């Protein structure tokens, strides 16, 4: 029993010594705590409540607070002395610890008592406080409508249109492109529709975001990839439209038009409507005053040509606000036996796209104006020899003027870049007479190189270019034969 009493006294003595040592350390910072309290007392406390303006009779204005929302001071964390003293009974604490605790409690009450006097806040009813806080945090009347209107204004931004320019509308045919490192990674022709989406491996763009925008605009997908949006030209439409048989490519169609010398107001005969590509080019060339008679022997090709032609006319009317001339007459017939279809007609030129065109020449040539041209589109050289052999064996007044193949060679022309993406530097040419001044020339060239590297926008003529054929070239498409009717 005496051993337990002695052990308890030893533990009590150890705790008392520990508390006394901690109180000594704490008293050293007491002055710092007092100064801090005085600084906090002098600090102005702001309220986040709403403020009401009152206009006095004398023309002055004062502001009265509607609520009392005072930012309360956070209580500092407890020190080790306070934590230990809170666990011990009151009679076990030393007089120094009791005195320090009383001083801190008096200072805390003093600080909290001085806050209302410093801030000059009027305490009101609890209902008024809640009402004022609700008014402070709720948006004013009409703010939501104004924000919605601003968003709508951003989406329907009014663009400064040039004379004759029209914004993109639903129903038009558009082309979406994405280029990376001078190469077309994605290209798609689509019809703009309400509520539809432009989907690709690079992301999605809503058609509603495209409508109302000007052509030639970059729009980002949901993945942040910029997609170039533009209107589809007639060349784009012919290359991307749905087709049955092979089409007459634009480069060949342009040469055929030059061969036939098609002008506005001409009457042209086309045999082999196919997918309607050549019909569209002829329709554009003859204009509203001319006409095109297109004949096709197969039902599926005839139907496809009519659909493609009407689809382009619809898109054109939405694009330009005027009708594409309805100057093409499509017929399903065989020219070898359809002499009644050509009865009483004369043509300024003839375009043939058939497997065996020499078989229809006896029916077509009598209706061709003297001196006019019959242009024949053939896929291989064997068809060319068969055509010329048929002309030789017949008594038709035809003269073969040309047999051509049109290669199309694309080139890559771009500024020379370094591996880090910066422009290369054009080196000044060193002449033989300046070989003696190699040192000076090298120093000047080094200075110019440094200047060019640091300049983000180099001047004209300071950047070298690379020029080489494109690695992907268009292969053979067709042979064109030019036959002219002569008078015997």
NUTI-909932 format. One record per residue (C-alpha): y, z, x. Coordinates in steps of 0.25 Angstrom, whole numbers, padded with zeros to 4 digits, always signed. Each point is the difference from the previous one (the first is absolute). Layout:
REM NUTI-909932
YZX;...
This chain:
REM NUTI-909932
+0000+0000+0000;+0010+0003+0011;-0004-0013+0007;+0004-0008-0013;+0013+0008-0001;+0003-0003+0015;-0003-0015-0002;+0009-0001-0012;+0012+0006+0008;-0003-0009+0011;+0001-0012-0009;+0012+0005-0007;+0007+0002+0013;-0003-0014+0005;+0005-0006-0013;+0013+0008+0001;+0002-0004+0014;-0002-0015-0004;+0010+0001-0011;+0010+0007+0009;-0001-0011+0010;+0001-0011-0011;+0012+0007-0006;+0007+0000+0014;-0002-0015+0001;+0005-0002-0014;+0012+0008+0002;+0004-0009+0011;+0002-0012-0010;+0006+0009-0010;+0014-0005+0004;-0005-0015-0001;-0005+0003-0014;+0014+0006-0004;+0007-0012+0005;-0009-0009-0007;+0002+0007-0013;+0015+0000+0001;-0001-0016+0002;-0009-0001-0012;+0010+0008-0008;+0011-0010+0004;-0008-0012-0003;+0004-0007-0013;-0010-0002-0010;+0000-0013-0008;-0005-0002-0014;-0008-0013-0004;+0004+0002-0015;+0009-0010-0008;+0015+0001+0000;+0009-0001-0012;+0014-0005+0002;+0011+0006-0009;+0013-0007-0001;+0012+0010-0002;+0012-0002-0007;+0009-0001+0012;-0008-0012+0005;-0008+0008+0010;-0015+0000+0000;-0010+0011+0003;-0015+0000+0001;-0009+0011-0006;-0014+0002+0003;-0010-0002-0012;-0012+0007+0007;-0003+0010+0011;-0010-0005+0009;+0002+0007+0013;-0008-0003+0012;-0007+0013+0003;-0003+0004+0014;-0014-0001+0005;-0005+0014+0005;-0003+0000+0015;-0014+0003+0004;-0004+0014+0003;+0000+0005+0014;-0013+0007+0006;+0008+0013-0001;+0002-0002-0015;-0015-0004-0002;-0005+0012+0007;+0010+0010-0006;-0004-0005-0014;-0014+0004+0003;+0003+0014+0004;+0004+0012-0009;+0014+0004+0000;-0002+0013+0007;-0007-0007+0012;+0013-0009+0003;+0010+0005+0010;+0014+0003-0003;+0005-0013+0007;-0009-0009-0008;+0005+0007-0013;+0014-0002+0004;-0001-0014+0004;-0007-0003-0014;+0011+0006-0007;+0010-0008+0007;-0007-0013-0003;-0001+0003-0014;+0015+0004-0001;+0004-0013+0007;-0009-0009-0009;+0006+0006-0013;+0014-0002+0006;-0003-0015+0002;-0006-0002-0014;+0012+0008-0006;+0010-0009+0007;-0006-0013-0004;+0006+0000-0014;+0014+0003+0005;+0000-0011+0011;-0005-0011-0009;+0008+0004-0013;-0011-0004-0009;+0001+0004-0015;-0013+0005-0006;-0002-0006-0014;-0011+0000-0010;-0014-0005+0004;+0000-0011-0010;+0013-0005+0006;-0006+0000+0013;-0012-0008-0004;+0009-0010-0008;+0009-0002+0012;-0012-0002+0009;-0006-0010-0009;+0013-0008-0001;+0001+0001+0015;-0013-0006+0003;-0001-0010-0012;+0006-0014+0002;+0013-0003-0009;-0001-0008-0012;-0002-0015+0002;-0004+0002+0015;-0015-0004-0003;+0005-0013-0007;+0010-0003+0011;-0011+0002+0010;-0009-0009-0008;+0011-0011-0001;+0002+0001+0015;-0015-0003+0003;+0000-0011-0010;+0013-0006+0007;-0007+0001+0013;-0012-0007-0005;+0008-0011-0007;+0010-0002+0011;+0010-0011-0003;-0001-0010+0011;+0012-0009+0003;-0006-0014-0004;+0005-0013+0006;+0003-0011-0010;-0013-0005-0006;-0008+0011+0006;-0010+0007-0010;-0007+0013+0002;-0015+0001-0001;-0006+0000-0014;-0013+0002-0006;-0008-0013-0001;+0004-0005+0013;-0009-0004+0011;+0002+0008+0013;-0006+0001+0014;-0002+0013+0007;-0001-0001+0015;-0003+0010+0011;+0003-0004+0015;-0004+0008+0012;+0002-0005+0014;+0005-0014-0004;-0013-0002-0009;-0002+0000-0015;-0010+0011-0002;+0001-0001-0016;+0005-0010-0009;-0002-0001-0015;+0006-0008-0012;+0001+0008-0013;+0007-0001-0013;+0010+0011-0003;-0005+0008-0012;+0005+0013-0007;-0009+0012+0003;-0008-0007+0011;-0002+0003+0014;+0000-0007+0013;-0013+0005+0007;-0004-0003+0015;-0006+0007+0011;+0014+0004+0005;+0003+0008-0013;+0005-0002-0014;+0013-0005-0006;+0004+0001-0014;+0004-0013-0007;+0011+0008-0007;+0006+0004+0013;+0001-0015+0004;+0006-0005-0014;+0015+0000+0001;+0001-0001+0015;+0005-0012+0008;-0010-0010+0006;-0002+0002+0015;-0001+0015+0000;-0009+0010+0008;-0007+0011-0009;-0008+0011+0006;-0014+0003-0006;-0005+0014-0002;-0005+0000+0014;+0014-0004+0005;-0004-0014+0004;+0012-0010-0002;-0004-0012-0008;+0009-0012-0001;+0002-0005-0014;+0005-0014-0003;-0001-0011-0010;-0012-0010+0001;+0005-0014+0004;-0007-0012-0004;-0008-0001+0013;-0004+0015-0002;-0005-0003-0014;-0008-0012+0004;-0007+0007+0011;-0003+0013-0007;-0002-0005-0015;-0014+0000-0006;-0007-0013+0003;-0013-0008-0003;+0000-0012+0010;+0007+0000+0014;+0015-0002-0002;+0010-0010+0007;+0006+0009+0010;+0015+0001+0001;+0002-0007+0013;-0009-0012-0005;+0007+0000-0013;+0014-0001+0006;-0005-0012+0009;-0005-0007-0012;+0013+0002-0008;+0007-0006+0012;-0010-0012+0001;+0002-0003-0015;+0015+0002+0001;+0000+0008-0013;+0014+0002-0006;+0006+0006-0013;-0004-0008-0012;-0012-0007+0006;-0013-0002-0008;-0012+0004+0008;-0015-0001-0002;-0009+0011+0005;-0015-0002+0000;-0008+0013+0003;+0008+0012-0006;-0009+0010+0007;+0006+0014-0001;+0014-0006-0003;+0007+0001+0014;+0004-0014+0002;+0004-0001-0015;+0010+0012+0003;+0006-0007+0012;+0001-0013-0008;+0007+0007-0012;+0010+0006+0009;+0003-0013+0007;+0002-0009-0012;+0008+0010-0007;+0004+0001-0015;+0003-0015-0001;-0014-0004+0006;-0014+0001-0005;-0014+0002+0007;-0013-0004-0006;-0012+0008+0005;-0014-0004-0003;-0012+0008+0003;-0015-0003-0003;-0006+0014+0000;+0003+0009-0011;+0001+0013+0008;+0009-0006+0010;+0009-0005-0011;+0001+0013-0007;+0003+0008+0013;+0011-0010+0004;+0007+0002-0014;-0001+0015+0001;+0006+0000+0014;+0011-0009-0004;+0004+0008-0012;+0000+0013+0007;+0009-0005+0011;+0010-0005-0011;+0000+0013-0007;+0003+0008+0013;+0011-0010+0003;+0007+0001-0013;+0001+0016+0002;+0004-0002+0014;+0012-0011-0002;+0003+0002-0015;-0003-0014-0002;-0013-0008-0004;-0008-0008+0011;+0000-0014-0005;-0012-0003-0008;-0003-0014+0006;-0015+0000+0003;-0010-0006-0010;-0014+0005+0003;-0011-0009-0005;-0015+0001+0001;-0005-0014+0003;-0007-0009+0010;+0010-0010+0006;-0011-0010+0002;-0002-0001-0015;+0014+0005-0005;+0007-0013+0000;+0006+0003-0014;+0006+0012+0005;+0009-0008+0010;+0003-0011-0009;+0014-0004-0001;+0004+0010+0012;+0006-0003+0013;+0000+0010+0012;+0010+0002+0012;-0011+0006+0008;-0015+0004-0001;-0007+0012+0006;-0015+0000+0001;-0009+0012+0004;-0014-0005-0003;-0013+0000+0007;-0001-0015-0002;+0014-0005-0002;-0003-0015+0003;-0008+0000-0014;+0013+0002-0008;+0009-0009+0008;-0003-0012-0009;+0005+0008-0012;+0012+0006+0006;+0007-0010+0009;+0003-0010-0011;+0010+0011-0006;+0006+0003+0013;+0014-0006+0003;+0000-0010+0011;+0004+0006+0013;-0004+0014-0004;-0009+0009+0007;-0014+0005-0004;-0003+0013+0009;-0014+0004+0001;-0005+0014+0004;-0013+0000+0006;-0008+0012+0006;-0008-0007+0012;+0001-0013+0008;-0013-0006-0007;+0008-0001-0013;+0011-0007+0007;-0009-0011+0006;-0006-0001-0014;+0014-0002-0006;+0004-0010+0010;-0013-0008-0002;+0002+0000-0015;+0015-0005+0002;-0006-0011+0009;-0010-0005-0009;+0009+0000-0013;+0010-0010-0003;+0011+0011-0002;+0014-0002+0006;+0000+0012+0008;+0004+0002+0015;-0005+0012+0008;+0012+0005+0007;-0004+0014+0006;-0011+0009+0001;+0004+0014+0005;-0005+0014+0002;+0011+0011-0001;-0003+0012+0010;+0008+0012-0003;+0002+0009+0013;+0006+0014-0002;+0007+0006+0012;+0003+0015+0004;+0014+0001+0005;+0005+0015+0002;+0007+0008+0010;-0008+0005+0012;-0003+0015-0001;-0005+0010+0010;-0012+0009-0002;+0010+0011-0005;+0006-0009-0010;+0013-0003+0008;+0006-0013+0002;-0004-0007+0013;+0012-0004+0009;+0004-0014+0004;+0000-0002+0015;+0011-0008+0006;-0004-0012+0007;+0002+0000+0015;+0004-0013+0007;-0003-0004+0014;+0014+0001+0005;+0000+0015-0004;-0012+0004+0008;+0009+0006+0010;+0005+0010-0010;-0013+0005-0005;+0004+0015+0002;+0013-0002-0008;-0007-0008-0011;-0012+0010-0001;+0010+0012-0002;+0008-0008-0011;-0013-0004-0007;-0005+0015+0000;+0014+0004-0006;-0002-0010-0011;-0014+0004-0003;+0004+0014-0001;+0012-0004-0009;-0010-0008-0009;-0010+0011-0001;+0010+0010-0005;+0007-0009-0009;-0007+0000-0014;+0007-0013-0004;+0000-0009+0011;+0010-0012+0000;-0003-0014-0003;-0008-0007+0010;-0005+0012+0008;-0014+0001-0007;-0011-0010+0004;-0009-0006-0010;-0015-0004-0001;-0004-0012-0007;-0015-0004-0002;-0009-0006-0011;-0004+0009-0010;-0015+0004+0002;-0003-0003-0014;+0002-0015-0004;-0002-0008-0012;-0012-0009+0001;-0002-0014-0005;+0004-0002-0015;+0001-0015-0003;+0003-0014+0004;+0011-0008-0007;-0001-0015-0002;+0013-0008-0004;-0003-0012-0008;+0012-0009-0004;-0001-0011-0011;+0005-0013+0005;+0002-0013-0008;-0010-0011+0004;
